Amino acid sequence: MTRLQKIGVVISVLWLTGLPIYLIVHSGNWKTVGYALIVGNSTLWSMMLGPVVLFVSIGVITLDTVRWIRRQFGRHDDIHTGYRGTR
């Protein structure tokens, strides 16, 4: 794993554990939050997983775009002489 991937995993894990902890502290009732997690309250799970999916999607699209730009503009073609290098 690259350094950016490791950072992304750490941020995702912190979010997935931090949000329920915040809700427990904010509501003062850990039984309600625990029950909502176990039963599968779709609102709570979408609040937890939605930002992670969005973060990963934006990261993948950004990194792929940067790699594509580097490939396109990183070629060593000599436009003036017509020499395209070896393949």
N, CA, C and O atoms as CSV, one atom per row, in Angstrom:
chain,resi,resn,atom,element,x,y,z
A,1,MET,N,N,0.841,-1.183,0.000
A,1,MET,CA,C,0.000,0.000,0.000
A,1,MET,C,C,0.884,1.245,0.000
A,1,MET,O,O,1.923,1.304,0.658
A,2,THR,N,N,0.437,2.216,-0.751
A,2,THR,CA,C,1.168,3.464,-0.774
A,2,THR,C,C,0.841,4.288,0.477
A,2,THR,O,O,-0.066,3.959,1.241
A,3,ARG,N,N,1.583,5.335,0.654
A,3,ARG,CA,C,1.384,6.185,1.834
A,3,ARG,C,C,0.001,6.830,1.809
A,3,ARG,O,O,-0.646,6.942,2.850
A,4,LEU,N,N,-0.460,7.256,0.623
A,4,LEU,CA,C,-1.780,7.867,0.522
A,4,LEU,C,C,-2.891,6.866,0.833
A,4,LEU,O,O,-3.892,7.218,1.458
A,5,GLN,N,N,-2.716,5.627,0.399
A,5,GLN,CA,C,-3.710,4.606,0.698
A,5,GLN,C,C,-3.772,4.329,2.195
A,5,GLN,O,O,-4.857,4.142,2.747
A,6,LYS,N,N,-2.621,4.301,2.851
A,6,LYS,CA,C,-2.597,4.089,4.300
A,6,LYS,C,C,-3.288,5.233,5.033
A,6,LYS,O,O,-4.032,5.008,5.988
A,7,ILE,N,N,-3.041,6.456,4.584
A,7,ILE,CA,C,-3.698,7.613,5.190
A,7,ILE,C,C,-5.210,7.520,4.993
A,7,ILE,O,O,-5.976,7.816,5.911
A,8,GLY,N,N,-5.637,7.113,3.814
A,8,GLY,CA,C,-7.066,6.950,3.539
A,8,GLY,C,C,-7.711,5.896,4.414
A,8,GLY,O,O,-8.835,6.080,4.879
A,9,VAL,N,N,-7.012,4.790,4.644
A,9,VAL,CA,C,-7.541,3.740,5.516
A,9,VAL,C,C,-7.668,4.246,6.943
A,9,VAL,O,O,-8.672,3.984,7.607
A,10,VAL,N,N,-6.662,4.966,7.422
A,10,VAL,CA,C,-6.702,5.497,8.794
A,10,VAL,C,C,-7.857,6.482,8.950
A,10,VAL,O,O,-8.583,6.425,9.943
A,11,ILE,N,N,-8.039,7.381,7.987
A,11,ILE,CA,C,-9.130,8.347,8.055
A,11,ILE,C,C,-10.476,7.625,8.038
A,11,ILE,O,O,-11.379,7.994,8.788
A,12,SER,N,N,-10.620,6.610,7.198
A,12,SER,CA,C,-11.877,5.864,7.122
A,12,SER,C,C,-12.181,5.154,8.432
A,12,SER,O,O,-13.319,5.185,8.901
A,13,VAL,N,N,-11.186,4.517,9.025
A,13,VAL,CA,C,-11.395,3.806,10.285
A,13,VAL,C,C,-11.736,4.791,11.403
A,13,VAL,O,O,-12.618,4.526,12.220
A,14,LEU,N,N,-11.038,5.925,11.438
A,14,LEU,CA,C,-11.350,6.935,12.443
A,14,LEU,C,C,-12.771,7.451,12.293
A,14,LEU,O,O,-13.457,7.672,13.291
A,15,TRP,N,N,-13.220,7.645,11.066
A,15,TRP,CA,C,-14.584,8.118,10.840
A,15,TRP,C,C,-15.592,7.064,11.267
A,15,TRP,O,O,-16.565,7.376,11.954
A,16,LEU,N,N,-15.364,5.810,10.862
A,16,LEU,CA,C,-16.326,4.751,11.166
A,16,LEU,C,C,-16.419,4.452,12.657
A,16,LEU,O,O,-17.466,4.006,13.127
A,17,THR,N,N,-15.355,4.686,13.408
A,17,THR,CA,C,-15.412,4.486,14.852
A,17,THR,C,C,-15.759,5.776,15.588
A,17,THR,O,O,-16.377,5.736,16.652
A,18,GLY,N,N,-15.372,6.902,15.036
A,18,GLY,CA,C,-15.586,8.175,15.709
A,18,GLY,C,C,-17.026,8.649,15.685
A,18,GLY,O,O,-17.496,9.241,16.656
A,19,LEU,N,N,-17.740,8.398,14.588
A,19,LEU,CA,C,-19.120,8.851,14.506
A,19,LEU,C,C,-20.013,8.174,15.542
A,19,LEU,O,O,-20.759,8.875,16.226
A,20,PRO,N,N,-19.978,6.847,15.697
A,20,PRO,CA,C,-20.795,6.250,16.759
A,20,PRO,C,C,-20.392,6.728,18.158
A,20,PRO,O,O,-21.251,6.922,19.018
A,21,ILE,N,N,-19.096,6.915,18.384
A,21,ILE,CA,C,-18.654,7.415,19.688
A,21,ILE,C,C,-19.204,8.819,19.928
A,21,ILE,O,O,-19.668,9.134,21.024
A,22,TYR,N,N,-19.147,9.658,18.895
A,22,TYR,CA,C,-19.710,11.002,19.026
A,22,TYR,C,C,-21.207,10.933,19.335
A,22,TYR,O,O,-21.694,11.662,20.199
A,23,LEU,N,N,-21.935,10.066,18.636
A,23,LEU,CA,C,-23.374,9.955,18.871
A,23,LEU,C,C,-23.681,9.459,20.275
A,23,LEU,O,O,-24.647,9.901,20.896
A,24,ILE,N,N,-22.867,8.550,20.771
A,24,ILE,CA,C,-23.063,8.050,22.134
A,24,ILE,C,C,-22.836,9.178,23.137
A,24,ILE,O,O,-23.630,9.358,24.061
A,25,VAL,N,N,-21.766,9.930,22.959
A,25,VAL,CA,C,-21.463,11.035,23.888
A,25,VAL,C,C,-22.530,12.122,23.776
A,25,VAL,O,O,-22.968,12.672,24.786
A,26,HIS,N,N,-22.948,12.428,22.551
A,26,HIS,CA,C,-23.910,13.499,22.339
A,26,HIS,C,C,-25.294,13.128,22.874
A,26,HIS,O,O,-25.960,13.955,23.497
A,27,SER,N,N,-25.725,11.896,22.635
A,27,SER,CA,C,-27.066,11.504,23.084
A,27,SER,C,C,-27.073,11.076,24.549
A,27,SER,O,O,-28.100,11.179,25.219
A,28,GLY,N,N,-25.943,10.600,25.046
A,28,GLY,CA,C,-25.873,10.149,26.425
A,28,GLY,C,C,-26.479,8.776,26.642
A,28,GLY,O,O,-26.580,8.311,27.777
A,29,ASN,N,N,-26.882,8.129,25.569
A,29,ASN,CA,C,-27.525,6.826,25.684
A,29,ASN,C,C,-26.855,5.861,24.720
A,29,ASN,O,O,-27.175,5.856,23.531
A,30,TRP,N,N,-25.938,5.051,25.211
A,30,TRP,CA,C,-25.200,4.136,24.341
A,30,TRP,C,C,-26.064,2.979,23.875
A,30,TRP,O,O,-25.771,2.378,22.841
A,31,LYS,N,N,-27.117,2.650,24.605
A,31,LYS,CA,C,-27.991,1.540,24.207
A,31,LYS,C,C,-28.739,1.864,22.917
A,31,LYS,O,O,-28.899,0.999,22.056
A,32,THR,N,N,-29.191,3.092,22.785
A,32,THR,CA,C,-29.925,3.485,21.581
A,32,THR,C,C,-29.028,3.428,20.351
A,32,THR,O,O,-29.432,2.914,19.308
A,33,VAL,N,N,-27.824,3.949,20.470
A,33,VAL,CA,C,-26.887,3.950,19.336
A,33,VAL,C,C,-26.471,2.508,19.007
A,33,VAL,O,O,-26.413,2.131,17.837
A,34,GLY,N,N,-26.185,1.719,20.024
A,34,GLY,CA,C,-25.820,0.322,19.796
A,34,GLY,C,C,-26.937,-0.459,19.139
A,34,GLY,O,O,-26.691,-1.265,18.241
A,35,TYR,N,N,-28.157,-0.230,19.575
A,35,TYR,CA,C,-29.312,-0.911,18.978
A,35,TYR,C,C,-29.486,-0.494,17.518
A,35,TYR,O,O,-29.777,-1.328,16.660
A,36,ALA,N,N,-29.307,0.799,17.240
A,36,ALA,CA,C,-29.443,1.282,15.866
A,36,ALA,C,C,-28.383,0.669,14.954
A,36,ALA,O,O,-28.661,0.378,13.790
A,37,LEU,N,N,-27.170,0.470,15.473
A,37,LEU,CA,C,-26.111,-0.153,14.669
A,37,LEU,C,C,-26.398,-1.626,14.407
A,37,LEU,O,O,-26.196,-2.116,13.296
A,38,ILE,N,N,-26.870,-2.327,15.430
A,38,ILE,CA,C,-27.098,-3.772,15.290
A,38,ILE,C,C,-28.313,-4.057,14.418
A,38,ILE,O,O,-28.269,-4.944,13.566
A,39,VAL,N,N,-29.393,-3.317,14.622
A,39,VAL,CA,C,-30.622,-3.542,13.867
A,39,VAL,C,C,-30.427,-3.152,12.402
A,39,VAL,O,O,-31.077,-3.707,11.516
A,40,GLY,N,N,-29.546,-2.215,12.155
A,40,GLY,CA,C,-29.280,-1.816,10.775
A,40,GLY,C,C,-30.048,-0.590,10.358
A,40,GLY,O,O,-30.604,-0.550,9.261
A,41,ASN,N,N,-30.089,0.408,11.211
A,41,ASN,CA,C,-30.736,1.667,10.882
A,41,ASN,C,C,-30.050,2.250,9.648
A,41,ASN,O,O,-28.874,2.608,9.700
A,42,SER,N,N,-30.776,2.344,8.554
A,42,SER,CA,C,-30.162,2.752,7.287
A,42,SER,C,C,-29.651,4.190,7.331
A,42,SER,O,O,-28.666,4.504,6.663
A,43,THR,N,N,-30.283,5.058,8.087
A,43,THR,CA,C,-29.824,6.438,8.169
A,43,THR,C,C,-28.457,6.515,8.832
A,43,THR,O,O,-27.568,7.221,8.355
A,44,LEU,N,N,-28.292,5.790,9.928
A,44,LEU,CA,C,-27.011,5.800,10.636
A,44,LEU,C,C,-25.912,5.185,9.784
A,44,LEU,O,O,-24.808,5.724,9.708
A,45,TRP,N,N,-26.208,4.064,9.147
A,45,TRP,CA,C,-25.194,3.414,8.311
A,45,TRP,C,C,-24.840,4.264,7.095
A,45,TRP,O,O,-23.681,4.292,6.683
A,46,SER,N,N,-25.818,4.956,6.515
A,46,SER,CA,C,-25.496,5.813,5.367
A,46,SER,C,C,-24.681,7.033,5.803
A,46,SER,O,O,-23.841,7.517,5.044
A,47,MET,N,N,-24.924,7.536,7.030
A,47,MET,CA,C,-24.097,8.630,7.548
A,47,MET,C,C,-22.672,8.156,7.805
A,47,MET,O,O,-21.728,8.937,7.691
A,48,MET,N,N,-22.514,6.897,8.147
A,48,MET,CA,C,-21.171,6.374,8.419
A,48,MET,C,C,-20.441,6.008,7.135
A,48,MET,O,O,-19.266,6.338,6.972
A,49,LEU,N,N,-21.127,5.330,6.225
A,49,LEU,CA,C,-20.462,4.806,5.031
A,49,LEU,C,C,-20.472,5.775,3.848
A,49,LEU,O,O,-19.599,5.696,2.984
A,50,GLY,N,N,-21.430,6.672,3.799
A,50,GLY,CA,C,-21.529,7.614,2.686
A,50,GLY,C,C,-20.278,8.455,2.488
A,50,GLY,O,O,-19.740,8.497,1.382
A,51,PRO,N,N,-19.799,9.131,3.538
A,51,PRO,CA,C,-18.585,9.933,3.363
A,51,PRO,C,C,-17.351,9.098,3.016
A,51,PRO,O,O,-16.467,9.574,2.303
A,52,VAL,N,N,-17.283,7.872,3.507
A,52,VAL,CA,C,-16.136,7.012,3.184
A,52,VAL,C,C,-16.150,6.673,1.698
A,52,VAL,O,O,-15.117,6.747,1.032
A,53,VAL,N,N,-17.315,6.304,1.177
A,53,VAL,CA,C,-17.432,5.988,-0.253
A,53,VAL,C,C,-17.125,7.223,-1.091
A,53,VAL,O,O,-16.430,7.133,-2.104
A,54,LEU,N,N,-17.638,8.371,-0.674
A,54,LEU,CA,C,-17.384,9.612,-1.403
A,54,LEU,C,C,-15.902,9.969,-1.387
A,54,LEU,O,O,-15.340,10.343,-2.417
A,55,PHE,N,N,-15.268,9.854,-0.217
A,55,PHE,CA,C,-13.843,10.149,-0.066
A,55,PHE,C,C,-12.992,9.235,-0.951
A,55,PHE,O,O,-12.080,9.702,-1.634
A,56,VAL,N,N,-13.287,7.956,-0.936
A,56,VAL,CA,C,-12.523,6.998,-1.742
A,56,VAL,C,C,-12.751,7.256,-3.232
A,56,VAL,O,O,-11.805,7.215,-4.019
A,57,SER,N,N,-13.988,7.517,-3.619
A,57,SER,CA,C,-14.290,7.768,-5.036
A,57,SER,C,C,-13.559,9.009,-5.552
A,57,SER,O,O,-12.961,8.980,-6.627
A,58,ILE,N,N,-13.611,10.088,-4.787
A,58,ILE,CA,C,-12.924,11.316,-5.201
A,58,ILE,C,C,-11.418,11.085,-5.256
A,58,ILE,O,O,-10.751,11.582,-6.163
A,59,GLY,N,N,-10.878,10.339,-4.300
A,59,GLY,CA,C,-9.450,10.046,-4.297
A,59,GLY,C,C,-9.014,9.234,-5.502
A,59,GLY,O,O,-7.998,9.532,-6.128
A,60,VAL,N,N,-9.789,8.202,-5.825
A,60,VAL,CA,C,-9.450,7.350,-6.977
A,60,VAL,C,C,-9.541,8.151,-8.271
A,60,VAL,O,O,-8.655,8.054,-9.120
A,61,ILE,N,N,-10.592,8.932,-8.430
A,61,ILE,CA,C,-10.746,9.729,-9.653
A,61,ILE,C,C,-9.610,10.746,-9.775
A,61,ILE,O,O,-9.062,10.935,-10.861
A,62,THR,N,N,-9.259,11.393,-8.675
A,62,THR,CA,C,-8.178,12.382,-8.701
A,62,THR,C,C,-6.842,11.742,-9.056
A,62,THR,O,O,-6.118,12.245,-9.915
A,63,LEU,N,N,-6.514,10.632,-8.393
A,63,LEU,CA,C,-5.235,9.971,-8.669
A,63,LEU,C,C,-5.161,9.428,-10.090
A,63,LEU,O,O,-4.117,9.519,-10.735
A,64,ASP,N,N,-6.262,8.863,-10.582
A,64,ASP,CA,C,-6.269,8.374,-11.962
A,64,ASP,C,C,-6.111,9.522,-12.958
A,64,ASP,O,O,-5.430,9.376,-13.973
A,65,THR,N,N,-6.733,10.651,-12.672
A,65,THR,CA,C,-6.607,11.807,-13.553
A,65,THR,C,C,-5.172,12.331,-13.565
A,65,THR,O,O,-4.639,12.652,-14.628
A,66,VAL,N,N,-4.549,12.417,-12.402
A,66,VAL,CA,C,-3.157,12.873,-12.323
A,66,VAL,C,C,-2.237,11.914,-13.075
A,66,VAL,O,O,-1.349,12.350,-13.807
A,67,ARG,N,N,-2.447,10.618,-12.898
A,67,ARG,CA,C,-1.620,9.640,-13.629
A,67,ARG,C,C,-1.823,9.756,-15.127
A,67,ARG,O,O,-0.861,9.657,-15.888
A,68,TRP,N,N,-3.070,9.965,-15.568
A,68,TRP,CA,C,-3.359,10.090,-16.987
A,68,TRP,C,C,-2.679,11.338,-17.553
A,68,TRP,O,O,-2.097,11.293,-18.637
A,69,ILE,N,N,-2.751,12.452,-16.819
A,69,ILE,CA,C,-2.109,13.693,-17.281
A,69,ILE,C,C,-0.602,13.506,-17.358
A,69,ILE,O,O,0.027,13.950,-18.319
A,70,ARG,N,N,-0.018,12.859,-16.366
A,70,ARG,CA,C,1.437,12.626,-16.402
A,70,ARG,C,C,1.820,11.750,-17.587
A,70,ARG,O,O,2.848,11.989,-18.220
A,71,ARG,N,N,1.012,10.741,-17.899
A,71,ARG,CA,C,1.309,9.883,-19.063
A,71,ARG,C,C,1.203,10.673,-20.356
A,71,ARG,O,O,2.033,10.520,-21.252
A,72,GLN,N,N,0.173,11.527,-20.456
A,72,GLN,CA,C,-0.044,12.270,-21.690
A,72,GLN,C,C,1.033,13.327,-21.921
A,72,GLN,O,O,1.525,13.479,-23.039
A,73,PHE,N,N,1.392,14.044,-20.888
A,73,PHE,CA,C,2.346,15.133,-21.046
A,73,PHE,C,C,3.763,14.733,-20.688
A,73,PHE,O,O,4.678,15.548,-20.808
A,74,GLY,N,N,3.964,13.532,-20.263
A,74,GLY,CA,C,5.291,13.075,-19.890
A,74,GLY,C,C,6.019,12.385,-21.021
A,74,GLY,O,O,7.147,11.924,-20.846
A,75,ARG,N,N,5.378,12.308,-22.198
A,75,ARG,CA,C,6.036,11.680,-23.347
A,75,ARG,C,C,7.221,12.509,-23.787
A,75,ARG,O,O,7.244,13.727,-23.614
A,76,HIS,N,N,8.197,11.841,-24.352
A,76,HIS,CA,C,9.413,12.525,-24.782
A,76,HIS,C,C,9.450,12.627,-26.309
A,76,HIS,O,O,10.464,12.330,-26.942
A,77,ASP,N,N,8.337,13.047,-26.878
A,77,ASP,CA,C,8.272,13.208,-28.331
A,77,ASP,C,C,8.885,14.551,-28.716
A,77,ASP,O,O,8.638,15.575,-28.078
A,78,ASP,N,N,9.670,14.518,-29.750
A,78,ASP,CA,C,10.242,15.761,-30.257
A,78,ASP,C,C,9.360,16.227,-31.407
A,78,ASP,O,O,9.439,15.688,-32.511
A,79,ILE,N,N,8.529,17.215,-31.156
A,79,ILE,CA,C,7.550,17.662,-32.142
A,79,ILE,C,C,8.236,18.336,-33.332
A,79,ILE,O,O,7.771,18.202,-34.464
A,80,HIS,N,N,9.323,19.051,-33.094
A,80,HIS,CA,C,9.956,19.812,-34.162
A,80,HIS,C,C,10.644,18.921,-35.190
A,80,HIS,O,O,10.615,19.233,-36.380
A,81,THR,N,N,11.257,17.827,-34.765
A,81,THR,CA,C,11.968,16.962,-35.719
A,81,THR,C,C,11.132,15.795,-36.160
A,81,THR,O,O,11.498,15.103,-37.110
A,82,GLY,N,N,10.013,15.552,-35.500
A,82,GLY,CA,C,9.175,14.428,-35.884
A,82,GLY,C,C,9.645,13.118,-35.277
A,82,GLY,O,O,9.063,12.070,-35.559
A,83,TYR,N,N,10.685,13.150,-34.451
A,83,TYR,CA,C,11.208,11.928,-33.847
A,83,TYR,C,C,10.303,11.533,-32.685
A,83,TYR,O,O,10.051,12.337,-31.787
A,84,ARG,N,N,9.822,10.312,-32.703
A,84,ARG,CA,C,8.897,9.859,-31.678
A,84,ARG,C,C,9.576,8.915,-30.690
A,84,ARG,O,O,8.908,8.386,-29.803
A,85,GLY,N,N,10.833,8.697,-30.812
A,85,GLY,CA,C,11.525,7.817,-29.869
A,85,GLY,C,C,11.300,6.355,-30.204
A,85,GLY,O,O,10.642,6.025,-31.191
A,86,THR,N,N,11.848,5.487,-29.376
A,86,THR,CA,C,11.684,4.058,-29.602
A,86,THR,C,C,10.495,3.558,-28.798
A,86,THR,O,O,10.154,4.117,-27.755
A,87,ARG,N,N,9.879,2.515,-29.288
A,87,ARG,CA,C,8.714,1.955,-28.586
A,87,ARG,C,C,9.083,0.730,-27.844
A,87,ARG,O,O,8.233,0.122,-27.195
